[in-house]
Amino acid sequence: MQNVTIVGLGLIGGSLGLALKRWSADNENALRITGFDTDIEHQQLAKKMKAVDDIPWSLPDAITDADIVILAIPVGAMKQAFEDIAPHLKFNAIVTDTGSTKTEVLEWAKILPAHVSFVGAHPMAGGSRSLDAASADLFNGASWIICPSSTASELAIQTVLGLVAATNGEPFFVEPQEHDAYVAGISHLPFVVASSLVKTTMTDGSWRDMKTLASTGFRDTTRVALGSPEMHRDIVLTNRDAIGRWVDSMIKTLQEFRAELVNEDEEAAKAALGQFFKDTQELRQQADLVQPRSAEMAAEDTNMAGSGMLRSMLFGGFGNRNKDDKSRR
């Protein structure tokens, strides 16, 4: 049995626990899942939900025997977490994370001991709710960004890939700087825009009357503004340059739109605005965005995750490695 510790028991951490517990149940209970959160109520709820097996009272107790440590915490807390766990990690432990930015996280990971492998990761899944909405299916079909540190062992990388497969996710390797630039546009800009729309409309004196007319368009567009303020703050502060460039580009697009909107040449305005919406409609139709996989596809992945090959890839190296580790102590 291998020991996995999840630090941070919100939506992502709780869902990871449930997904890995499900995988473990289909694989001779190969895993022991430990959960830790600074919020005692979250720990107790995670145990009640059977997302974790154990809930130690202290962080050192939670990670001392862990073969894999998953930091499912806000990026703003990541540096301190590395400092806190560094003295307590076992020899050749594997550390990964779920943070929304990667460049600074990979830099902070250098705090970890040389005998520990860090493999940065970021599941492109989530929502505005917390642990109470955790689901073993949250990661079905989701892309998992994989950004190994330069010193990560091949075993560590393969283990994290196995972890992704066990959750029915899809790994996607990318450089940290590229990751941050990409997600700034497709993930971070949307919640900046949603929050700006909320502030623009809901602080207006007319909102009291307007809100009775707000329907699905407003709700869908502003949904991500319901996310954790602390999480959003930490994300933008650790990805300032990339988000700043996307905000500048957005402002430019809005300024161009406004110029056509106030154009006194009615025919020119009509043509330009019509073309704007036509272009954006076509672009959206061509986007080929990732769709959730069917139940049949998820079932196939579950079968794959239960196969001997994947089981070996995910945890097979630990038995021999741990025997070697003991001889070194």
C-alpha positions in Angstrom: 0.0 0.0 0.0 1.3 3.4 -1.0 0.7 6.6 1.0 -0.7 9.7 -0.7 -1.2 12.9 1.2 -3.5 15.7 -0.1 -2.8 19.1 1.5 -5.8 21.4 1.0 -9.3 19.9 1.1 -11.3 22.2 -1.1 -13.1 21.3 -4.3 -9.9 20.1 -6.0 -8.4 18.3 -3.1 -11.6 16.7 -2.1 -12.3 15.6 -5.7 -8.8 14.2 -6.0 -9.3 12.2 -2.8 -12.6 10.8 -4.1 -11.2 9.9 -7.5 -8.1 8.2 -6.1 -10.1 6.4 -3.5 -12.3 5.0 -6.3 -9.2 4.0 -8.3 -7.8 2.4 -5.2 -10.9 0.4 -4.5 -10.6 -1.2 -8.0 -7.0 -2.0 -7.4 -6.8 -4.0 -4.2 -6.9 -0.9 -2.0 -3.5 0.1 -3.2 -3.6 3.6 -1.7 -3.9 5.1 1.7 -5.1 8.7 1.3 -4.3 11.2 4.1 -5.8 14.6 4.0 -4.8 17.8 5.7 -6.3 21.3 5.8 -5.9 24.2 8.1 -9.7 24.3 8.4 -10.6 21.5 10.8 -14.2 21.4 9.5 -12.9 20.7 6.0 -10.8 17.8 7.4 -13.8 16.3 9.2 -16.1 16.7 6.2 -13.5 15.1 3.8 -13.3 12.1 6.2 -17.1 11.9 6.4 -17.4 12.0 2.6 -14.8 9.2 2.5 -12.5 11.4 0.3 -9.6 10.6 2.7 -8.7 7.8 5.1 -6.9 9.8 7.7 -6.9 13.4 9.0 -3.9 14.0 11.2 -3.9 17.1 13.4 -0.6 18.5 12.1 1.1 19.0 8.7 4.3 17.1 9.6 2.2 14.1 10.8 0.3 14.2 7.5 3.4 14.0 5.2 6.1 12.2 7.1 5.2 8.8 5.6 3.9 10.1 2.3 5.2 8.7 -1.0 3.3 11.4 -2.9 2.3 14.8 -1.6 -0.3 16.8 -3.6 -0.5 20.5 -2.7 -4.1 21.4 -3.6 -3.8 24.9 -2.2 -3.9 28.5 -3.5 -0.8 29.6 -5.3 -0.3 32.3 -2.8 0.2 29.7 -0.1 2.5 27.5 -2.1 5.9 29.0 -1.2 5.2 28.8 2.6 3.9 25.2 2.0 7.2 24.2 0.4 9.1 25.7 3.4 6.8 23.9 5.9 6.9 20.4 4.3 10.6 20.4 3.2 12.0 19.2 6.6 9.5 16.4 6.9 9.5 14.7 3.5 10.7 11.1 3.2 13.7 10.2 1.0 12.7 10.3 -2.7 9.2 11.5 -2.0 7.3 13.0 -5.0 5.6 16.3 -4.6 3.1 17.8 -7.1 0.6 20.6 -7.0 -2.7 21.8 -8.6 -1.8 25.5 -8.8 -3.2 27.8 -11.5 0.2 29.4 -12.3 3.5 27.5 -12.8 6.5 29.8 -13.3 6.8 31.1 -9.8 5.7 27.7 -8.3 8.5 25.9 -10.1 10.9 28.5 -8.8 9.6 28.1 -5.2 9.9 24.4 -5.5 13.7 24.7 -5.4 13.1 25.1 -1.6 12.5 21.3 -1.5 15.3 18.9 -0.6 17.5 17.6 -3.5 16.2 14.0 -2.8 12.6 15.1 -3.5 11.2 15.3 -7.0 8.7 18.1 -7.8 6.4 17.8 -10.8 4.2 20.8 -11.3 0.6 20.1 -12.4 -2.6 22.0 -13.0 -5.9 20.3 -13.7 -8.1 22.5 -15.9 -11.2 21.7 -13.9 -13.0 23.4 -11.0 -15.9 25.6 -10.1 -17.0 28.3 -7.7 -18.0 25.9 -4.9 -15.8 24.2 -2.4 -15.5 20.8 -0.7 -19.3 20.2 -0.5 -19.3 20.0 -4.3 -16.4 17.6 -4.6 -16.8 14.8 -7.1 -14.8 11.8 -8.2 -15.9 12.7 -11.8 -14.6 16.3 -11.7 -11.5 15.5 -13.7 -13.2 13.3 -16.4 -11.8 14.5 -19.7 -10.0 17.4 -18.1 -6.6 18.5 -19.3 -3.8 18.3 -16.7 -0.9 20.6 -17.3 2.4 18.8 -16.5 5.5 21.0 -15.8 8.3 18.8 -14.3 11.1 20.6 -12.5 14.5 20.2 -14.1 15.6 17.8 -11.4 12.4 15.6 -11.3 13.1 11.9 -11.8 11.6 9.9 -14.6 9.8 7.8 -12.0 8.3 10.9 -10.5 7.0 12.1 -13.9 5.6 8.7 -14.7 3.9 8.5 -11.3 2.2 11.9 -11.8 1.1 10.8 -15.2 -0.4 7.7 -13.6 -2.2 9.8 -11.0 -3.7 11.9 -13.9 -4.8 8.7 -15.6 -6.4 7.4 -12.4 -8.6 10.5 -12.3 -9.6 10.1 -16.0 -7.7 13.2 -16.9 -5.6 13.9 -19.9 -1.9 15.0 -19.5 -0.6 18.0 -21.4 3.1 18.9 -21.2 4.0 22.5 -21.6 6.8 24.9 -20.4 5.8 26.9 -17.3 6.1 30.3 -19.1 3.9 29.0 -21.9 1.4 27.6 -19.4 1.1 31.0 -17.6 0.6 32.9 -20.9 -2.0 30.4 -22.2 -4.1 30.2 -19.0 -3.9 33.9 -18.5 -6.0 34.2 -21.7 -8.4 31.3 -21.4 -8.8 31.0 -17.6 -7.6 34.2 -15.8 -8.9 36.8 -18.2 -12.4 35.4 -18.0 -12.7 35.9 -14.2 -11.2 39.3 -14.5 -13.8 40.2 -17.1 -16.6 38.5 -15.2 -15.6 40.4 -12.0 -15.4 43.7 -14.0 -18.8 43.1 -15.4 -20.2 42.5 -11.9 -18.7 45.6 -10.6 -19.7 47.8 -13.6 -23.4 46.7 -13.5 -24.1 45.9 -9.8 -22.6 49.1 -8.4 -24.7 51.2 -10.8 -27.6 53.0 -9.3 -30.0 51.3 -11.6 -29.1 47.8 -10.5 -32.0 47.5 -8.0 -34.3 47.6 -11.0 -32.0 45.9 -13.5 -31.5 42.8 -11.5 -35.1 41.6 -12.0 -34.3 41.4 -15.7 -30.9 39.6 -15.4 -31.2 36.1 -16.8 -29.1 33.3 -18.1 -26.7 35.5 -20.1 -25.7 37.5 -17.1 -25.6 34.5 -14.8 -23.5 32.4 -17.2 -21.1 35.2 -18.0 -20.5 36.2 -14.4 -20.4 32.7 -12.8 -16.7 32.6 -12.4 -16.8 35.8 -10.3 -18.3 33.7 -7.5 -14.8 32.0 -7.1 -12.6 32.6 -4.0 -11.4 36.2 -3.9 -8.2 35.0 -2.2 -7.6 32.5 -5.0 -8.2 35.0 -7.7 -6.0 37.6 -6.0 -3.1 35.1 -5.7 -3.4 34.0 -9.3 -3.2 37.5 -10.7 -0.3 38.4 -8.5 1.7 35.4 -9.6 0.9 36.0 -13.3 0.9 39.8 -13.6 2.7 40.2 -16.9 0.7 37.6 -18.9 -2.6 38.8 -17.5 -1.6 42.4 -18.1 -1.0 41.7 -21.8 -4.3 40.0 -22.2 -6.1 42.9 -20.4 -4.4 45.4 -22.7 -5.6 43.3 -25.7 -9.1 43.2 -24.3 -9.2 46.9 -23.8 -8.0 47.5 -27.3 -10.8 45.3 -28.6 -13.4 47.1 -26.6 -12.0 50.5 -27.7 -12.3 49.5 -31.3 -15.8 48.2 -30.7 -16.7 51.5 -29.0 -15.3 53.5 -31.9 -17.7 51.8 -34.3 -20.6 52.0 -31.8 -20.4 55.8 -31.7 -19.6 56.2 -35.4 -22.0 58.8 -36.8 -21.9 57.1 -40.2 -24.9 54.8 -39.6 -24.2 52.5 -42.6 -20.5 52.2 -41.7 -21.4 51.5 -38.1 -24.0 48.9 -39.1 -21.5 47.1 -41.4 -18.6 47.2 -38.9 -20.7 46.0 -35.9 -22.3 43.3 -38.0 -18.9 42.1 -39.1 -17.7 42.1 -35.5 -20.4 39.8 -34.3 -20.2 37.6 -37.4 -16.4 37.2 -37.0 -16.7 36.3 -33.3 -19.6 33.9 -33.9 -17.5 32.1 -36.5 -14.5 32.0 -34.3 -16.5 30.6 -31.4 -18.0 27.9 -33.7 -14.6 26.9 -34.9 -13.1 26.8 -31.4 -13.5 23.1 -31.0 -13.4 23.4 -27.3 -12.9 20.3 -25.2 -16.1 18.6 -24.4 -16.7 16.3 -21.4 -16.2 12.7 -22.4 -19.1 10.3 -22.6 -19.7 7.8 -19.9 -18.5 5.0 -22.2 -15.1 6.8 -22.7 -14.8 7.4 -19.0 -15.5 3.7 -18.4 -12.8 2.8 -20.8 -10.3 5.0 -19.0 -11.4 3.5 -15.7 -10.6 0.1 -17.1 -7.2 1.3 -18.3 -6.5 2.8 -14.9 -7.1 -0.6 -13.4 -4.8 -2.4 -15.8 -1.5 -3.9 -14.6 0.5 -1.5 -16.9 -0.9 1.6 -15.4 -0.8 0.3 -11.9 2.8 -0.4 -12.4 3.4 3.0 -13.9 1.6 4.8 -11.0 2.9 2.9 -8.0 4.9 -0.1 -9.1 8.3 1.5 -8.5 7.7 2.4 -4.9 8.1 -1.1 -3.4 11.7 -1.7 -4.6 12.6 2.0 -4.2 11.5 2.0 -0.5 13.6 -1.1 0.2 16.6 0.7 -1.3 15.8 3.8 0.7 15.8 1.9 4.0 19.3 0.6 3.2 20.5 4.1 2.8 19.3 5.3 6.2 
